[in-house]
C-alpha cells in the first residue's frame, strides 16, 4: 500500500513537471507567403527569373518555327523531291524534333536550377531572421503557418511582421 502511494505521488509530481514544462513553451508561427512577396530581393529574383524564362521561350519558339518551316516544306514539296533529298529532309525533321524535345526538357531543369540559385540566399536570410526573432522574443518553437490546424483570430504568435522588420522591410500588406 505504501509503495502504491509513493508511486502515485511520484507520478503526480512528474505530471506536474511535464505540465509546467509545457506551460513555459512559447510557440509562434510564420507566414512565408505573406513575407516573401514583400521582400525587395524576392522581387528582383522574380524579375531575373522571368527574364531568363522569356529568353528560353524565345529560343524555343525559334527552334519550333524552324521545325514548322521544314515540315511545311516537306508537306508541300516532299512528293516531288528526289528520294535522297526527301529522305535527308525527313531525317532533318526528325533530328529537329528530338532537339526541340531535349531543349524543352533541359530548359525546365535549367529554370528550376536558376530559381533555386536565386531564392536560396533569400531563404537563408529569412531563416536567420526567424531564428533571431524567436530568440529575442522567447519563442521555443516557430511553425510554418501552413502547418497550423488552428490559428488564434487575434494573430497571437504570428511573427511574420517581426521577421519583415528584422529584414529591414516595412510591411505594406495588412494581415
ABEGO torsion letter per residue (X at the ends): XAAAAAAAAAAAAAAAAAAAAAAABBBBBBBAAAAAAABAAAAAAAAAAAAAAAAAAAAAAAAAAAAAAAAAAAAAAAAABBAAAAAAAAAAAAAAAAAAAAAAAAAAAAAAAAAAAAAAAAAAAAAAAAAAAAAAAGBABBBBAAABABBBAAGBGBAAAAAAAAAGBBBABBX
